[in-house]
Each structure stands twice: as C-alpha cells, then as structure tokens.
Amino acid sequence: MGLLPNTPVAVSIIDAHAAVLGTSVYDAGKMVLALGTSTCHLVMNKENIEIDGVAGIVEDGILPGFAAYESGQSAVGDIFLWFVRNYISSEYIEKAKEKNLDIFQYIEELAAKIPVGSNGVLALDWWNGNRSTLMDADLSGMLIGLTLNTKPEEIYRALIEATAFGTLTIIDNHVNQGIAIDELYATGGLAEKNDLLMQIYADVTGREIKVAESSQAAALGAAIIGTVAAGKSNNGYDSFEDAVKAMAKLKDVKYIPNERNREMYQKVYSEYKKLYKEFGTGIMKTMKNLKNIRNEISLINNLEKE
C-alpha cells in the first residue's frame, strides 16, 4: 500500500459501530440510533449477557472491555420514501412547490398538525421484514384504521409513529433482559432533517434524544479509532475516552419528551403491541402465504411471457 515502516494501522470496524464513537458515546447504557434508510440500534454493556431478539452481540465489538449489542429495523426512511413516491398526489406536489418546500418538508409540515395517534391510523413497520425482535425477513407491513376521510399526512405520521414504536420495542427488549438503556443519541440523515420524527421518537420512548454534531459520524468514528491506533506519541490519543472527548461533539438541539404526548402514546403503543404479537407470531402464516401466492403468480406470469 506504499505505507512507511512503523505506520500505525487500525483494524476494520463496522460503519454503524464506528458511528457510536462519532456520536460522542464511549460508555455503557447509551443507545445510538443510526437513522437512515434503515436504523441500527447500538448499545454497549460491561457484562456480556446473552439476550434474545438482537441482530448480534460482539465482545469488544465497539470498544475494548464492552459487549456490543446491535439491533435494527430493516426499513425506516425507505418506508417514508416508498409512501411519498407512490401515494402523494400531484396536488400535494404543486402545493409544496408554491411554498418553496420539497415534498418531504411539506408532508412533514402537514403531519406535524395531526394529533398523537394519527387520527386512528396505525401501522406495523415491517415493509422489509423484521430484523429485531422477531427476526423474520418474511414479515410485511400493515396499515389499519383507514377511512374515506384519511389524508396522506395522517398515513405519513402513522408510518413515523410505527417506526418509533418499533424502536421502543427494541429498547424494551434490551431493558427487560438486563441491558440498561439510560440515554438515547441519534445520527444519520433522519436525525439531521426530520424534526417531527425526532420529537415523536422522544415522546414515544420517553427519553431525551441528543444528536451528533457531525453529519458523518461513522467517518469521524473511524478517524477517532485511527488516532488511538497512532497513540499520543504520534500526535494521537492513548485512550478512546480522550479521543472521543476531544473529537466528537453534540449539537445544541435536544429532543425532550412531551409528557402529555408520552401518556397518549403509551395507549397507542399498547395497541401496536397487540398487532405486533398477533401478526408477528400469531397469524403470521397469513402474511407469509400472501407473499408466497404473490411469488407463485409472478413466476407463472414470467413463464407465460417466455
């Protein structure tokens, strides 16, 4: 590679794991939400406790001396993109242009005016299967509570709320099995761009959410690891704590739970959990059968074309 002798080289690490450091986290009990097209939920624990319903547990996976726990939702931002691309009318697009907003900004502005619970619309956030806690890639999404009066912004808000409920399910799964989650931190495109989503996440989880200052937390985390590999003698740092404190910052903005909204969301979340159980473990055969029938029909149609 053309490196000079004695050049320090750090070992590779998963991008989302590096983002933990770039989000200023270097200790246990602080979950980082890497919010983008999908979401990674990462938290460290001093003890390596085997728990169910997580994507992976790796000793020293983020920092030495900690077990790294990764969970995730396999579609988040992709769900919102799917909806806006396929189900927003030209009338909405024109109104967004009149207000000099892109369509996401406009639909978010409208959705912010909708009350908690999206006027009775509720979703299951499995558009690309469930990566945690059910670990079933064959599950699919769901919307209920639609009426002839349902508006696009109500569906959009319901989809955001569903992803927040999915995150709370993951948090509860950790906490119920002995992994403390005392604080939430966020990074990624959604944390940067979607204030409504961030506030809903704070209200649903009942936890304050801090946001990374860097828009490239994974790259910053990789740089932090590099400085520790170099060490203080090479103008780096001798500990991850020192490097993180010096290099990673948080934005001034914090998303603080609205207690009234939190109380209302607890009621909606209880209904979400009923759907989660029934469609995730109860009648999930129906969802899988529908997918199998679709695949069979598609195969027949393709064979006929040939």
C-alpha positions as a printed Julia matrix, in Angstrom:
306×3 Matrix{Float64}:
   0.0     0.0     0.0
   3.03    2.26   -0.01
   2.95    2.91    3.74
   6.13    3.89    5.51
   7.54    1.43    8.07
   6.02    1.75   11.56
   2.86    3.45   10.23
   0.07    2.64   12.74
  -2.89    0.85   11.12
  -6.16    0.26   12.97
  -8.22   -2.87   12.33
 -11.51   -2.5    10.43
 -14.84   -1.98   12.18
 -18.48   -1.94   11.06
 -19.62    1.52    9.94
 -22.51    1.85   12.42
 -20.24    0.67   15.24
 -17.74    3.39   14.4
 -20.63    5.88   14.4
 -21.11    5.24   18.12
 -17.79    6.94   18.8
 -18.54    9.71   16.3
 -21.74   10.38   18.23
 -19.63   11.05   21.37
 -20.53    7.78   23.12
 -17.8     5.74   24.84
 -19.64    4.15   27.78
 -22.38    1.63   28.58
 -26.1     2.34   28.76
 -26.19    4.89   25.92
 -28.02    3.67   22.83
 -27.1     5.22   19.48
 -29.78    5.31   16.79
 -28.24    5.44   13.32
 -31.3     6.75   11.48
 -31.41    6.47    7.72
 -33.0     4.24    5.1
 -32.9     1.62    7.85
 -31.99    2.02   11.52
 -29.22    0.45   13.58
 -29.63    0.47   17.37
 -26.3     0.11   19.15
 -25.55   -0.05   22.85
 -22.65   -1.28   24.97
 -22.78   -3.22   28.23
 -19.96   -4.03   30.65
 -21.15   -7.62   31.02
 -21.66   -9.94   28.06
 -25.23  -11.04   28.73
 -26.79  -13.33   26.15
 -30.23  -11.97   25.21
 -32.79  -12.88   22.58
 -34.13  -10.74   19.77
 -30.99   -8.83   18.79
 -29.12   -8.97   15.5
 -25.74   -9.53   17.14
 -23.66   -9.45   20.32
 -19.91   -9.0    19.91
 -17.39   -8.85   22.72
 -15.14   -5.78   22.2
 -17.2    -5.08   19.07
 -17.19   -1.3    19.55
 -14.72   -0.7    22.37
 -12.44   -3.0    24.37
 -13.98   -4.16   27.63
 -17.6    -3.87   26.48
 -20.04   -6.21   24.81
 -21.59   -4.51   21.76
 -25.3    -5.1    21.1
 -26.75   -4.36   17.67
 -30.41   -4.43   16.74
 -32.2    -2.73   13.93
 -35.19   -2.01   11.73
 -34.6    -3.08    8.14
 -36.7    -0.24    6.72
 -37.32    3.23    8.15
 -36.51    6.08    5.77
 -37.21    3.66    2.93
 -40.82    3.37    4.17
 -41.32    7.13    4.03
 -39.71    7.26    0.58
 -41.98    4.44   -0.64
 -45.07    6.3     0.53
 -44.1     9.68   -0.89
 -43.05    8.23   -4.25
 -46.18    6.17   -4.71
 -49.07    7.76   -2.85
 -48.69   11.54   -2.89
 -50.92   13.29   -5.42
 -49.86   15.97   -7.88
 -51.96   18.43   -5.87
 -49.66   18.0    -2.87
 -46.56   18.31   -5.04
 -47.84   21.57   -6.53
 -48.66   22.99   -3.09
 -45.16   22.1    -1.9
 -43.68   23.99   -4.87
 -45.86   27.01   -4.11
 -44.41   27.1    -0.58
 -40.88   26.54   -1.91
 -40.6    23.25    0.0
 -39.64   19.8    -1.17
 -42.41   17.21   -0.84
 -40.91   15.69    2.32
 -40.79   19.07    4.05
 -44.37   19.8     3.0
 -45.83   16.45    4.12
 -43.9    16.74    7.4
 -45.35   20.22    7.95
 -48.86   18.83    7.46
 -48.2    15.73    9.58
 -46.97   17.9    12.46
 -50.5    19.3    12.75
 -52.02   15.82   13.15
 -52.56   14.73   16.79
 -50.91   11.79   18.54
 -52.2     8.54   17.09
 -52.66    9.9    13.55
 -56.45   10.13   13.9
 -56.81    6.39   14.37
 -54.38    5.19   11.68
 -51.88    2.6    12.94
 -49.1     0.75   11.1
 -46.71   -2.14   11.55
 -43.25   -1.13   10.31
 -42.27   -4.35    8.54
 -42.03   -3.14    4.93
 -38.74   -5.03    4.62
 -39.32   -7.68    7.27
 -38.46   -7.54   10.97
 -34.77   -7.61   11.92
 -35.37   -7.32   15.68
 -37.02   -8.68   17.8
 -38.93  -11.21   15.72
 -36.01  -11.88   13.33
 -38.29  -12.71   10.41
 -37.46  -11.28    6.98
 -40.71  -12.62    5.5
 -42.98  -10.33    7.52
 -44.59   -7.42    5.7
 -46.02   -4.03    6.58
 -49.55   -3.19    7.59
 -51.91   -0.19    7.86
 -55.21   -0.21    9.73
 -57.76    2.42   10.65
 -58.15    3.84    7.13
 -61.42    5.56    6.23
 -62.73    7.55    3.27
 -61.61   10.65    5.14
 -58.0     9.53    5.75
 -55.45   12.01    4.4
 -51.89   11.34    3.19
 -50.38   13.28    6.08
 -52.21   11.03    8.57
 -50.72    7.93    6.93
 -47.28    9.56    6.82
 -47.43   10.38   10.52
 -48.68    6.86   11.3
 -45.66    5.42    9.49
 -43.31    7.6    11.54
 -45.1     6.56   14.73
 -44.83    2.9    13.74
 -41.05    3.16   13.36
 -40.9     4.88   16.75
 -42.93    2.04   18.29
 -40.56   -0.44   16.64
 -37.62    1.34   18.25
 -39.33    1.3    21.66
 -39.96   -2.43   21.24
 -36.23   -2.91   20.7
 -35.4    -0.74   23.72
 -37.86   -2.65   25.91
 -36.4    -5.94   24.7
 -32.95   -4.9    25.92
 -34.12   -3.45   29.23
 -36.35   -6.44   30.05
 -33.34   -8.75   29.64
 -30.94   -6.74   31.78
 -29.26   -4.35   29.34
 -29.56   -0.78   30.64
 -30.5     1.97   28.2
 -30.32    5.23   30.11
 -29.77    7.69   27.25
 -30.51    7.96   23.52
 -28.25    9.52   20.9
 -29.02    9.91   17.2
 -27.09   10.3    13.98
 -27.84    9.94   10.27
 -29.97   11.65    7.65
 -33.27   11.46    9.5
 -31.73   12.87   12.67
 -30.41   15.76   10.57
 -33.54   16.51    8.55
 -36.74   15.36   10.27
 -37.62   17.31   13.42
 -41.08   15.74   13.6
 -39.67   12.23   13.6
 -37.14   13.07   16.3
 -39.78   14.6    18.57
 -42.12   11.64   18.06
 -39.25    9.28   18.95
 -38.61   11.25   22.16
 -42.31   11.25   23.05
 -42.77    7.53   22.3
 -39.62    6.32   24.1
 -39.97    8.77   26.98
 -36.27    9.56   26.69
 -34.37   12.7    25.78
 -32.52   12.35   22.47
 -29.19   14.05   21.76
 -27.92   14.48   18.2
 -24.39   14.13   16.84
 -22.85   17.35   15.56
 -21.1    15.61   12.68
 -23.22   14.53    9.72
 -20.58   11.83    9.07
 -20.42   10.12   12.45
 -19.16    6.81   11.05
 -16.24    8.5     9.27
 -15.48   10.55   12.38
 -15.57    7.37   14.47
 -13.09    5.75   12.09
 -10.8     8.77   12.48
 -11.1     8.52   16.27
 -10.04    4.87   16.12
  -7.11    5.86   13.91
  -5.89    8.46   16.4
  -5.93    5.85   19.19
  -4.03    3.4    16.99
  -1.44    6.13   16.43
  -1.17    6.94   20.12
  -0.15   10.14   21.84
   3.46    9.74   20.74
   2.27   10.15   17.14
   0.01   13.13   17.86
  -2.97   10.88   18.55
  -4.57    9.75   21.8
  -3.81    6.95   24.23
  -7.43    6.21   25.12
 -10.78    6.12   23.32
 -12.31    8.28   26.03
  -9.74   11.03   25.47
 -10.13   10.82   21.68
 -13.94   10.91   21.79
 -13.99   13.84   24.22
 -11.62   15.8    22.0
 -13.08   14.98   18.59
 -16.8    14.16   18.85
 -19.39   16.8    19.68
 -23.16   17.07   20.07
 -25.49   19.63   18.56
 -27.09   22.17   20.86
 -30.53   20.79   19.96
 -32.11   18.17   22.24
 -35.45   16.46   21.79
 -37.21   16.32   25.16
 -40.33   14.17   25.68
 -43.64   15.98   25.91
 -45.24   14.29   28.92
 -48.8    14.71   27.68
 -47.89   13.18   24.32
 -45.97   10.43   26.07
 -49.03    9.42   28.08
 -51.17    9.3    24.94
 -48.53    7.34   23.05
 -48.45    4.7    25.77
 -52.09    3.96   24.94
 -51.41    3.77   21.21
 -48.29    1.66   21.84
 -50.35   -0.88   23.76
 -52.48   -1.35   20.62
 -49.34   -1.57   18.46
 -48.04   -4.37   20.69
 -51.27   -6.31   20.18
 -50.8    -6.12   16.42
 -47.09   -6.89   16.85
 -47.93  -10.11   18.67
 -50.86  -11.21   16.51
 -49.24  -10.55   13.14
 -45.68  -11.27   14.22
 -46.21  -14.59   15.98
 -49.91  -15.41   15.82
 -51.33  -15.27   12.31
 -48.09  -14.52   10.53
 -48.76  -17.56    8.35
 -51.37  -15.46    6.57
 -48.79  -12.79    5.75
 -46.32  -15.39    4.52
 -48.96  -17.2     2.5
 -49.89  -13.94    0.77
 -46.23  -13.4    -0.14
 -45.91  -17.0    -1.4
 -49.06  -16.64   -3.53
 -47.7   -13.39   -4.98
 -44.4   -15.07   -5.83
 -46.19  -18.04   -7.4
 -48.35  -15.79   -9.58
 -45.31  -13.77  -10.61
 -43.43  -16.93  -11.57
 -46.37  -18.2   -13.67
 -46.7   -14.84  -15.43
 -43.0   -14.77  -16.23
 -43.09  -18.32  -17.61
 -46.08  -17.45  -19.8
 -44.22  -14.44  -21.2
 -41.28  -16.64  -22.13
